Amino acid sequence: MPPDTPLCPYIGAAVELHDPEHPASQYARDYKRAVAARLADTAREAGAADPEQLGEQLALLIDGAAARTRVLNADAFPTAAAIAAVLIDNAIPATAGDDRRREKVSR
C-alpha cells in the first residue's frame, strides 16, 4: 500500500464525528468489529488456540499500519506483516508434519 493511500474511511468518519451515537459512527464501529470477527473466523479455521484474540490483534495491526503509513508517509505494512507472522505462528499450534519440515530445514 503506497504511503499516500487515504486513511481508512471508517476510521476517518469515527474521528471526524464526535458523537459516538451518530449513525455513521455506529456503522464504522460495526464494520471494524466485523473485520475482527472475519479474522477470528479465519484464525479458528486455521486452528488458533484463541481465535478471537488473534482476530483482534490482526485487526489492530491493520488499523495501526494504515494510520502510521498515512501519518508518517512511510510504509508500515511490512513491519505489521512481520509482527502478524509472529502472532500467527504463536497462536496456531504446529502439527507433527510441520515439526518434521522444520527439522529438515534446520539441518
OpenMM code with the backbone's topology and positions (N, CA, C; nanometers):
from openmm import Vec3, app, unit

residues = "MET PRO PRO ASP THR PRO LEU CYS PRO TYR ILE GLY ALA ALA VAL GLU LEU HIS ASP PRO GLU HIS PRO ALA SER GLN TYR ALA ARG ASP TYR LYS ARG ALA VAL ALA ALA ARG LEU ALA ASP THR ALA ARG GLU ALA GLY ALA ALA ASP PRO GLU GLN LEU GLY GLU GLN LEU ALA LEU LEU ILE ASP GLY ALA ALA ALA ARG THR ARG VAL LEU ASN ALA ASP ALA PHE PRO THR ALA ALA ALA ILE ALA ALA VAL LEU ILE ASP ASN ALA ILE PRO ALA THR ALA GLY ASP ASP ARG ARG ARG GLU LYS VAL SER ARG".split()
positions = [
    Vec3(0.0859, -0.1169, 0.0000),
    Vec3(0.0000, 0.0000, 0.0000),
    Vec3(0.0906, 0.1232, 0.0000),
    Vec3(0.0737, 0.2125, -0.0953),
    Vec3(0.1605, 0.3304, -0.1006),
    Vec3(0.1348, 0.4259, 0.0154),
    Vec3(0.2372, 0.5008, 0.0560),
    Vec3(0.2221, 0.5917, 0.1703),
    Vec3(0.1138, 0.6972, 0.1528),
    Vec3(0.0775, 0.7308, 0.0285),
    Vec3(-0.0253, 0.8330, 0.0091),
    Vec3(-0.1668, 0.7740, 0.0065),
    Vec3(-0.1788, 0.6475, 0.0415),
    Vec3(-0.3098, 0.5842, 0.0484),
    Vec3(-0.3930, 0.6551, 0.1546),
    Vec3(-0.5174, 0.6855, 0.1234),
    Vec3(-0.6007, 0.7535, 0.2233),
    Vec3(-0.6219, 0.6676, 0.3468),
    Vec3(-0.6426, 0.7361, 0.4573),
    Vec3(-0.6743, 0.6676, 0.5816),
    Vec3(-0.8050, 0.5903, 0.5630),
    Vec3(-0.8189, 0.4806, 0.6332),
    Vec3(-0.9420, 0.4026, 0.6275),
    Vec3(-1.0616, 0.4958, 0.6467),
    Vec3(-1.1583, 0.4930, 0.5555),
    Vec3(-1.2718, 0.5849, 0.5668),
    Vec3(-1.3553, 0.5625, 0.6931),
    Vec3(-1.3545, 0.4423, 0.7453),
    Vec3(-1.4305, 0.4148, 0.8671),
    Vec3(-1.3635, 0.4795, 0.9878),
    Vec3(-1.2308, 0.4731, 0.9922),
    Vec3(-1.1578, 0.5416, 1.0993),
    Vec3(-1.1755, 0.6924, 1.0835),
    Vec3(-1.1637, 0.7419, 0.9594),
    Vec3(-1.1803, 0.8839, 0.9336),
    Vec3(-1.3162, 0.9344, 0.9800),
    Vec3(-1.4214, 0.8597, 0.9499),
    Vec3(-1.5564, 0.9002, 0.9910),
    Vec3(-1.5688, 0.9022, 1.1422),
    Vec3(-1.5167, 0.8005, 1.2075),
    Vec3(-1.5270, 0.7939, 1.3529),
    Vec3(-1.4494, 0.9066, 1.4200),
    Vec3(-1.3372, 0.9452, 1.3627),
    Vec3(-1.2563, 1.0532, 1.4187),
    Vec3(-1.3236, 1.1885, 1.3957),
    Vec3(-1.3770, 1.2072, 1.2790),
    Vec3(-1.4393, 1.3362, 1.2453),
    Vec3(-1.5706, 1.3599, 1.3194),
    Vec3(-1.6448, 1.2546, 1.3426),
    Vec3(-1.7736, 1.2684, 1.4113),
    Vec3(-1.7507, 1.2501, 1.5608),
    Vec3(-1.7798, 1.3501, 1.6348),
    Vec3(-1.7527, 1.3438, 1.7790),
    Vec3(-1.8660, 1.2796, 1.8577),
    Vec3(-1.9726, 1.2441, 1.7886),
    Vec3(-2.0867, 1.1819, 1.8541),
    Vec3(-2.0816, 1.0307, 1.8313),
    Vec3(-2.0496, 0.9520, 1.9352),
    Vec3(-2.0432, 0.8067, 1.9166),
    Vec3(-2.1774, 0.7434, 1.8820),
    Vec3(-2.2863, 0.8170, 1.9013),
    Vec3(-2.4186, 0.7647, 1.8685),
    Vec3(-2.4632, 0.8020, 1.7271),
    Vec3(-2.3837, 0.8806, 1.6570),
    Vec3(-2.4172, 0.9167, 1.5193),
    Vec3(-2.4226, 0.7881, 1.4365),
    Vec3(-2.5178, 0.7767, 1.3451),
    Vec3(-2.5294, 0.6536, 1.2650),
    Vec3(-2.3998, 0.6165, 1.1915),
    Vec3(-2.3261, 0.7149, 1.1433),
    Vec3(-2.2008, 0.6839, 1.0739),
    Vec3(-2.0956, 0.6299, 1.1706),
    Vec3(-2.0927, 0.6830, 1.2927),
    Vec3(-2.0004, 0.6307, 1.3943),
    Vec3(-2.0365, 0.4869, 1.4290),
    Vec3(-2.1648, 0.4620, 1.4430),
    Vec3(-2.2096, 0.3262, 1.4739),
    Vec3(-2.1764, 0.2304, 1.3603),
    Vec3(-2.1935, 0.2763, 1.2363),
    Vec3(-2.1623, 0.1925, 1.1205),
    Vec3(-2.0126, 0.1606, 1.1171),
    Vec3(-1.9297, 0.2629, 1.1436),
    Vec3(-1.7847, 0.2421, 1.1450),
    Vec3(-1.7468, 0.1405, 1.2524),
    Vec3(-1.8059, 0.1532, 1.3694),
    Vec3(-1.7789, 0.0599, 1.4790),
    Vec3(-1.8205, -0.0821, 1.4408),
    Vec3(-1.9395, -0.0947, 1.3822),
    Vec3(-1.9872, -0.2271, 1.3402),
    Vec3(-1.8964, -0.2878, 1.2341),
    Vec3(-1.8514, -0.2029, 1.1405),
    Vec3(-1.7630, -0.2516, 1.0342),
    Vec3(-1.6314, -0.3028, 1.0934),
    Vec3(-1.5725, -0.2253, 1.1846),
    Vec3(-1.4448, -0.2660, 1.2449),
    Vec3(-1.4607, -0.3950, 1.3256),
    Vec3(-1.5736, -0.4095, 1.3936),
    Vec3(-1.5993, -0.5347, 1.4663),
    Vec3(-1.6143, -0.6517, 1.3693),
    Vec3(-1.6780, -0.6267, 1.2558),
    Vec3(-1.6973, -0.7322, 1.1562),
    Vec3(-1.5638, -0.7767, 1.0966),
    Vec3(-1.4730, -0.6830, 1.0741),
    Vec3(-1.3401, -0.7185, 1.0224),
    Vec3(-1.2693, -0.8098, 1.1225),
    Vec3(-1.2696, -0.7715, 1.2497),
    Vec3(-1.2054, -0.8545, 1.3519),
    Vec3(-1.2727, -0.9913, 1.3612),
    Vec3(-1.4038, -0.9956, 1.3466),
    Vec3(-1.4753, -1.1235, 1.3510),
    Vec3(-1.4376, -1.2125, 1.2332),
    Vec3(-1.4225, -1.1529, 1.1146),
    Vec3(-1.3807, -1.2325, 0.9976),
    Vec3(-1.2387, -1.2868, 1.0177),
    Vec3(-1.1528, -1.2047, 1.0733),
    Vec3(-1.0169, -1.2516, 1.1012),
    Vec3(-1.0194, -1.3630, 1.2061),
    Vec3(-1.1047, -1.3495, 1.3065),
    Vec3(-1.1175, -1.4538, 1.4087),
    Vec3(-1.1722, -1.5827, 1.3478),
    Vec3(-1.2679, -1.5715, 1.2572),
    Vec3(-1.3212, -1.6907, 1.1895),
    Vec3(-1.2109, -1.7629, 1.1126),
    Vec3(-1.1288, -1.6867, 1.0433),
    Vec3(-1.0179, -1.7460, 0.9685),
    Vec3(-0.9183, -1.8112, 1.0635),
    Vec3(-0.8898, -1.7428, 1.1746),
    Vec3(-0.7987, -1.7987, 1.2745),
    Vec3(-0.8546, -1.9280, 1.3327),
    Vec3(-0.9844, -1.9309, 1.3544),
    Vec3(-1.0499, -2.0522, 1.4068),
    Vec3(-1.0349, -2.1676, 1.3077),
    Vec3(-1.0585, -2.1387, 1.1801),
    Vec3(-1.0440, -2.2415, 1.0767),
    Vec3(-0.9007, -2.2936, 1.0692),
    Vec3(-0.8054, -2.2067, 1.0995),
    Vec3(-0.6643, -2.2465, 1.0935),
    Vec3(-0.6196, -2.3189, 1.2203),
    Vec3(-0.7060, -2.3232, 1.3223),
    Vec3(-0.6730, -2.3959, 1.4442),
    Vec3(-0.6088, -2.3124, 1.5526),
    Vec3(-0.6278, -2.1803, 1.5504),
    Vec3(-0.5697, -2.0936, 1.6531),
    Vec3(-0.6241, -2.1295, 1.7906),
    Vec3(-0.5381, -2.1229, 1.8904),
    Vec3(-0.5779, -2.1546, 2.0275),
    Vec3(-0.6808, -2.0544, 2.0796),
    Vec3(-0.6659, -1.9275, 2.0473),
    Vec3(-0.7609, -1.8232, 2.0887),
    Vec3(-0.7916, -1.7367, 1.9667),
    Vec3(-0.8825, -1.7813, 1.8813),
    Vec3(-0.9083, -1.7115, 1.7553),
    Vec3(-0.9598, -1.5688, 1.7718),
    Vec3(-1.0395, -1.5429, 1.8756),
    Vec3(-1.0900, -1.4068, 1.8958),
    Vec3(-0.9753, -1.3112, 1.9264),
    Vec3(-0.8833, -1.3552, 2.0112),
    Vec3(-0.7682, -1.2710, 2.0447),
    Vec3(-0.6829, -1.2453, 1.9203),
    Vec3(-0.6561, -1.3489, 1.8430),
    Vec3(-0.5756, -1.3320, 1.7227),
    Vec3(-0.6453, -1.2403, 1.6229),
    Vec3(-0.7752, -1.2548, 1.6078),
    Vec3(-0.8504, -1.1674, 1.5188),
    Vec3(-0.8380, -1.0217, 1.5602),
    Vec3(-0.8514, -0.9944, 1.6892),
    Vec3(-0.8373, -0.8574, 1.7399),
    Vec3(-0.6954, -0.8054, 1.7196),
    Vec3(-0.5968, -0.8905, 1.7446),
    Vec3(-0.4580, -0.8480, 1.7269),
    Vec3(-0.4296, -0.8118, 1.5814),
    Vec3(-0.4771, -0.8942, 1.4900),
    Vec3(-0.4525, -0.8681, 1.3481),
    Vec3(-0.5284, -0.7445, 1.3005),
    Vec3(-0.6502, -0.7266, 1.3492),
    Vec3(-0.7272, -0.6066, 1.3129),
    Vec3(-0.6557, -0.4813, 1.3626),
    Vec3(-0.6020, -0.4880, 1.4835),
    Vec3(-0.5277, -0.3751, 1.5380),
    Vec3(-0.4028, -0.3459, 1.4550),
    Vec3(-0.3351, -0.4494, 1.4110),
    Vec3(-0.2174, -0.4302, 1.3255),
    Vec3(-0.2533, -0.3631, 1.1939),
    Vec3(-0.3618, -0.4056, 1.1337),
    Vec3(-0.4046, -0.3467, 1.0068),
    Vec3(-0.4350, -0.1985, 1.0247),
    Vec3(-0.5157, -0.1668, 1.1271),
    Vec3(-0.5516, -0.0273, 1.1506),
    Vec3(-0.4299, 0.0564, 1.1883),
    Vec3(-0.3457, 0.0012, 1.2721),
    Vec3(-0.2254, 0.0743, 1.3132),
    Vec3(-0.1307, 0.0985, 1.1976),
    Vec3(-0.1127, -0.0011, 1.1140),
    Vec3(-0.0251, 0.0153, 0.9978),
    Vec3(-0.0811, 0.1176, 0.9009),
    Vec3(-0.2135, 0.1162, 0.8821),
    Vec3(-0.2753, 0.2138, 0.7925),
    Vec3(-0.2562, 0.3554, 0.8465),
    Vec3(-0.2773, 0.3730, 0.9758),
    Vec3(-0.2623, 0.5055, 1.0353),
    Vec3(-0.1168, 0.5525, 1.0291),
    Vec3(-0.0225, 0.4673, 1.0657),
    Vec3(0.1193, 0.5069, 1.0635),
    Vec3(0.1671, 0.5341, 0.9219),
    Vec3(0.1189, 0.4555, 0.8268),
    Vec3(0.1553, 0.4790, 0.6871),
    Vec3(0.1102, 0.6182, 0.6452),
    Vec3(-0.0098, 0.6523, 0.6820),
    Vec3(-0.0658, 0.7819, 0.6438),
    Vec3(0.0032, 0.8974, 0.7169),
    Vec3(0.0183, 0.8865, 0.8476),
    Vec3(0.0733, 0.9953, 0.9286),
    Vec3(0.2222, 1.0159, 0.9026),
    Vec3(0.2958, 0.9076, 0.8910),
    Vec3(0.4413, 0.9171, 0.8747),
    Vec3(0.4852, 0.9223, 0.7294),
    Vec3(0.3896, 0.9022, 0.6371),
    Vec3(0.4217, 0.8977, 0.4947),
    Vec3(0.5318, 0.7956, 0.4663),
    Vec3(0.5186, 0.6800, 0.5309),
    Vec3(0.6137, 0.5700, 0.5157),
    Vec3(0.5359, 0.4396, 0.5281),
    Vec3(0.5759, 0.3395, 0.4538),
    Vec3(0.5029, 0.2125, 0.4505),
    Vec3(0.5267, 0.1320, 0.5779),
    Vec3(0.4254, 0.1240, 0.6620),
    Vec3(0.4334, 0.0483, 0.7872),
    Vec3(0.3866, -0.0958, 0.7710),
    Vec3(0.3355, -0.1306, 0.6533),
    Vec3(0.2784, -0.2646, 0.6359),
    Vec3(0.3806, -0.3774, 0.6388),
    Vec3(0.5023, -0.3617, 0.5879),
    Vec3(0.5985, -0.4718, 0.6020),
    Vec3(0.6286, -0.5055, 0.7485),
    Vec3(0.6400, -0.4049, 0.8323),
    Vec3(0.6634, -0.4304, 0.9744),
    Vec3(0.5414, -0.4983, 1.0360),
    Vec3(0.4224, -0.4501, 1.0008),
    Vec3(0.2997, -0.5124, 1.0518),
    Vec3(0.2902, -0.6578, 1.0066),
    Vec3(0.3300, -0.6851, 0.8837),
    Vec3(0.3251, -0.8231, 0.8323),
    Vec3(0.4205, -0.9128, 0.9100),
    Vec3(0.5384, -0.8618, 0.9445),
    Vec3(0.6341, -0.9410, 1.0219),
    Vec3(0.5788, -0.9700, 1.1616),
    Vec3(0.5163, -0.8710, 1.2230),
    Vec3(0.4544, -0.8916, 1.3543),
    Vec3(0.3397, -0.9918, 1.3430),
    Vec3(0.2594, -0.9793, 1.2382),
    Vec3(0.1464, -1.0710, 1.2176),
    Vec3(0.1965, -1.2149, 1.2048),
    Vec3(0.3071, -1.2334, 1.1346),
    Vec3(0.3614, -1.3686, 1.1175),
    Vec3(0.3989, -1.4293, 1.2527),
    Vec3(0.4576, -1.3501, 1.3407),
    Vec3(0.4934, -1.3991, 1.4738),
    Vec3(0.3678, -1.4320, 1.5539),
    Vec3(0.2694, -1.3426, 1.5498),
    Vec3(0.1442, -1.3678, 1.6218),
    Vec3(0.0769, -1.4964, 1.5729),
    Vec3(0.0726, -1.5127, 1.4422),
    Vec3(0.0088, -1.6316, 1.3842),
    Vec3(0.0861, -1.7575, 1.4207),
    Vec3(0.2178, -1.7530, 1.4078),
    Vec3(0.2993, -1.8697, 1.4442),
    Vec3(0.2800, -1.9092, 1.5902),
    Vec3(0.2673, -1.8083, 1.6772),
    Vec3(0.2495, -1.8376, 1.8192),
    Vec3(0.1078, -1.8821, 1.8529),
    Vec3(0.0103, -1.8437, 1.7721),
    Vec3(-0.1295, -1.8741, 1.8030),
    Vec3(-0.1774, -2.0067, 1.7471),
    Vec3(-0.1100, -2.0546, 1.6431),
    Vec3(-0.1547, -2.1773, 1.5774),
    Vec3(-0.0534, -2.2871, 1.6074),
    Vec3(-0.0974, -2.3896, 1.6789),
    Vec3(-0.0043, -2.4970, 1.7151),
    Vec3(0.0501, -2.5690, 1.5916),
    Vec3(0.1763, -2.6029, 1.6004),
    Vec3(0.2394, -2.6766, 1.4906),
    Vec3(0.1907, -2.8206, 1.4924),
    Vec3(0.1747, -2.8763, 1.3744),
    Vec3(0.1373, -3.0172, 1.3647),
    Vec3(0.2646, -3.1003, 1.3542),
    Vec3(0.2506, -3.2297, 1.3645),
    Vec3(0.3673, -3.3180, 1.3548),
    Vec3(0.4375, -3.2996, 1.2208),
    Vec3(0.3617, -3.2827, 1.1142),
    Vec3(0.4208, -3.2612, 0.9820),
    Vec3(0.5010, -3.1331, 0.9772),
    Vec3(0.4520, -3.0285, 1.0428),
    Vec3(0.5251, -2.9026, 1.0480),
    Vec3(0.6574, -2.9210, 1.1213),
    Vec3(0.6553, -2.9971, 1.2327),
    Vec3(0.7777, -3.0201, 1.3096),
    Vec3(0.8829, -3.0915, 1.2253),
    Vec3(0.8389, -3.1909, 1.1470),
    Vec3(0.9346, -3.2642, 1.0630),
    Vec3(0.9945, -3.1724, 0.9569),
    Vec3(0.9125, -3.0835, 0.8992),
    Vec3(0.9632, -2.9896, 0.7986),
    Vec3(1.0633, -2.8937, 0.8602),
    Vec3(1.0376, -2.8473, 0.9811),
    Vec3(1.1303, -2.7566, 1.0488),
    Vec3(1.2630, -2.8265, 1.0763),
    Vec3(1.2579, -2.9563, 1.1145),
    Vec3(1.3806, -3.0307, 1.1405),
    Vec3(1.4649, -3.0408, 1.0129),
    Vec3(1.4004, -3.0668, 0.8991),
    Vec3(1.4730, -3.0779, 0.7735),
    Vec3(1.5379, -2.9450, 0.7361),
    Vec3(1.4672, -2.8359, 0.7586),
    Vec3(1.5204, -2.7038, 0.7237),
    Vec3(1.6373, -2.6681, 0.8135),
    Vec3(1.6333, -2.7060, 0.9412),
    Vec3(1.7387, -2.6673, 1.0353),
    Vec3(1.8662, -2.7508, 1.0198),
    Vec3(1.8594, -2.8613, 0.9471),
    Vec3(1.9779, -2.9470, 0.9311),
    Vec3(2.0779, -2.8897, 0.8383),
] * unit.nanometer
topology = app.Topology()
chain = topology.addChain("A")
for resn in residues:
    res = topology.addResidue(resn, chain)
    for name in ("N", "CA", "C"):
        topology.addAtom(name, app.Element.getBySymbol(name[0]), res)
